[in-house]
């Protein structure tokens, strides 16, 4: 009788322990997924720049606005236009539940075959509607644009999946990133002195906390102090961490191509 009771209790404890382990594993998976989508998912803060105009599109190479990409081959305007068209076609085919044709590797630009970090940003009337990308290259440029077009439209956890009605209103921006380089600095003043507004995208790390802002974010946060404070908060750190703690800081540059509505 005693053995039976002990056996039952042992079974209950095993189930309880395994249930707790399962819940912890599930929580860990959710945290990892949330990090993958949001830690580097949103290069832009919420944009409130209302735009007006019709629905015809023109290409704007934003490289001049963000100076030059350092130590990187530039993508031409024509190639940038192709990437924007690819992003739009990829999202449309996903909405229509159609398969994208395979990549014609023999007849595409060699630049599209390079492993480069990419971000895809969607806006509606100047307001953020999705932004996800990879800072560290995981695939070729053309594959990254296709993958992150889907991610930005349908997998940004801050927004519901893009609808067909919204698709006609979105503007798309494709950002091509250089490989991040560590930015050594002595103290908070030295860090401020070394940052280049409008040129550098910035990554900060502290233990398990990590976040980035694309160079485009300088448009909304032109003050270096404000930029760093918002970036720290995005990483889950106190806003003044960049002043009081030693963070690991890296920078990168971006060449960006954006659709713009024709002004009426």
C-alpha positions in Angstrom: 0.0 0.0 0.0 2.8 2.4 1.0 4.7 1.5 -2.2 1.6 2.3 -4.3 1.2 5.7 -2.6 4.9 6.5 -3.1 4.6 5.4 -6.8 1.5 7.7 -7.4 3.2 10.6 -5.7 6.4 10.1 -7.8 4.3 10.0 -10.9 2.6 13.3 -10.0 5.9 15.0 -9.2 7.3 13.8 -12.5 4.3 15.2 -14.4 4.5 18.5 -12.4 8.2 18.8 -13.1 7.8 18.1 -16.8 4.9 20.5 -17.1 7.0 23.2 -15.6 9.9 22.4 -17.9 7.5 22.4 -20.9 6.2 25.8 -19.9 9.7 27.2 -19.4 10.7 25.9 -22.8 7.6 27.3 -24.4 8.3 30.7 -22.7 11.9 30.6 -23.9 10.8 29.9 -27.5 8.4 32.8 -27.4 11.0 35.1 -26.0 13.5 34.1 -28.7 10.9 34.6 -31.4 9.9 38.0 -30.0 13.6 39.0 -30.0 14.1 37.9 -33.6 11.1 39.9 -34.8 11.4 43.0 -32.6 15.0 43.3 -31.4 16.0 44.1 -34.9 12.6 44.3 -36.4 11.9 48.0 -36.4 14.5 50.3 -37.6 12.1 53.2 -37.6 10.2 54.7 -34.7 6.6 55.4 -35.4 6.6 58.0 -38.2 4.0 60.7 -38.2 4.9 62.5 -41.5 1.6 62.7 -43.3 1.9 62.7 -47.1 -0.4 63.7 -49.8 -0.8 62.8 -53.5 -1.9 60.3 -56.0 -1.1 56.6 -56.2 1.5 56.6 -59.0 5.0 55.8 -57.8 8.4 57.2 -58.4 11.8 55.9 -57.2 13.8 57.9 -54.8 17.4 56.8 -54.1 17.9 58.0 -50.5 21.6 57.4 -50.5 22.4 61.1 -50.9 20.2 61.9 -48.0 22.2 59.6 -45.8 25.6 60.4 -47.3 27.5 57.5 -48.7 27.8 53.8 -47.8 31.3 53.3 -46.5 33.4 50.4 -48.0 30.5 49.0 -49.9 29.5 48.7 -53.6 26.6 50.8 -54.3 23.4 49.5 -55.9 22.4 51.5 -59.0 19.1 53.3 -59.3 17.9 50.8 -61.8 18.9 47.9 -59.5 17.1 49.6 -56.6 14.0 50.0 -58.7 14.1 46.2 -59.4 14.4 45.4 -55.7 11.4 47.7 -54.9 9.4 46.0 -57.7 10.4 42.6 -56.3 9.3 43.5 -52.8 5.9 44.7 -54.1 5.4 41.7 -56.3 6.4 39.3 -53.4 3.8 40.9 -51.1 1.1 40.9 -53.7 1.7 37.2 -54.6 1.5 36.4 -50.9 -1.9 38.2 -50.6 -3.1 36.4 -53.8 -1.7 33.1 -52.5 0.4 32.7 -55.6 3.9 31.3 -55.7 6.8 33.5 -56.7 8.7 32.4 -59.8 12.2 31.0 -58.9 15.1 33.4 -59.0 16.9 33.4 -62.4 20.4 33.3 -61.0 22.0 33.3 -64.5 20.5 36.7 -65.5 20.5 38.8 -62.4 23.0 41.4 -61.3 26.1 40.1 -59.4 25.3 42.5 -56.6 22.1 40.7 -56.0 24.1 37.5 -55.3 26.2 39.1 -52.6 25.4 38.4 -48.9 24.2 41.7 -47.5 22.0 42.7 -44.6 18.6 44.0 -45.7 15.6 45.8 -44.1 12.1 46.3 -45.7 10.0 49.1 -44.3 6.3 49.7 -45.1 4.5 52.9 -44.5 0.9 54.2 -45.1 0.5 58.0 -45.2 4.0 58.4 -43.7 3.1 56.1 -40.7 5.0 52.9 -40.0 3.1 49.8 -41.1 5.9 47.2 -40.8 9.7 47.0 -40.6 11.8 43.9 -40.3 15.2 42.9 -41.5 18.6 41.3 -40.9 21.6 43.3 -39.9 24.0 40.3 -40.2 23.6 38.8 -43.7 21.8 35.5 -43.6 21.3 35.2 -47.4 21.9 36.9 -50.7 20.6 40.5 -51.2 17.8 39.4 -53.5 16.7 36.6 -51.1 16.8 38.9 -48.2 14.5 41.4 -49.9 12.0 38.7 -50.7 12.1 37.2 -47.2 11.9 40.6 -45.3 9.1 41.8 -47.6 7.0 39.0 -46.3 8.2 39.5 -42.7 7.4 43.3 -42.8 4.0 42.8 -44.3 2.7 39.8 -42.4 5.0 39.0 -39.5 5.8 42.2 -37.7 4.3 41.5 -34.2 3.3 45.1 -33.7 0.7 45.0 -36.5 -1.9 42.7 -37.9 -1.1 41.0 -41.3 -1.3 43.5 -44.2 -4.7 43.4 -46.0 -5.4 43.7 -49.7 -7.0 47.0 -49.1 -3.9 48.3 -47.3 -1.7 47.0 -50.1 -2.8 49.7 -52.5 -1.8 52.4 -50.0 1.6 51.2 -48.8 4.9 52.7 -49.7 7.9 50.4 -49.7 11.5 51.2 -48.6 14.4 48.7 -49.2 17.5 49.3 -47.1 20.8 47.6 -48.0 23.3 47.4 -45.1 27.1 47.3 -44.8 28.5 44.9 -42.2 28.5 46.3 -38.7 31.8 47.5 -37.2 32.5 48.0 -33.5 32.7 51.6 -32.4 35.3 51.9 -29.6 34.8 54.8 -27.2 36.1 56.0 -23.9 33.0 57.6 -22.3 29.6 59.1 -23.0 31.1 62.3 -24.5 33.5 60.4 -26.7 30.5 58.3 -27.9 28.5 61.4 -28.8 31.5 62.8 -30.6 32.0 59.7 -32.8 28.4 59.2 -33.9 27.5 60.6 -37.3 23.8 61.6 -37.6 22.3 60.7 -40.9 25.1 58.3 -41.8 25.4 55.6 -39.1 22.9 53.0 -38.1 23.7 52.1 -34.5 23.5 48.8 -32.6 23.8 48.7 -28.8 24.4 45.6 -26.7 24.4 45.0 -22.9 24.3 41.4 -21.8 21.1 40.0 -23.2 19.8 43.4 -24.2 20.2 44.5 -27.8 18.6 46.9 -30.3 19.3 48.9 -33.4 18.1 52.0 -35.3 18.6 52.4 -39.0 20.3 55.7 -40.2 16.8 56.8 -41.3 15.8 57.2 -37.7 18.0 60.3 -37.4 15.2 62.1 -39.3 12.9 61.7 -36.4 15.6 61.8 -33.7 18.2 64.3 -34.8 19.6 64.9 -31.3 22.4 62.4 -30.5 21.3 62.2 -26.9 17.7 61.6 -27.7 18.7 59.0 -30.4 20.7 57.0 -27.9 18.1 57.3 -25.1 15.3 56.0 -27.4 17.6 53.2 -28.6 18.4 52.2 -25.0 14.7 52.0 -24.2 14.0 50.0 -27.3 16.6 47.5 -26.1 14.8 47.3 -22.7 17.5 49.3 -20.9 17.0 52.6 -18.9 17.1 55.6 -21.2 20.3 56.9 -19.6 22.2 53.6 -19.8 24.5 55.0 -22.6 25.6 57.7 -20.1 26.1 55.5 -17.0 27.2 52.1 -18.4 29.7 50.9 -20.9 27.7 49.5 -23.8 29.0 47.5 -26.8 28.3 49.8 -29.8 28.5 49.0 -33.5 27.7 51.1 -36.5 26.8 50.4 -40.1 25.7 52.3 -43.2 22.7 52.0 -45.4 21.8 52.6 -49.0 18.0 53.0 -49.2 15.5 53.0 -52.0 12.0 54.3 -51.4 8.8 54.5 -53.4 7.2 58.0 -53.2 3.7 59.1 -54.1 3.7 61.8 -56.8 2.7 65.1 -55.3 -0.4 66.6 -56.8 
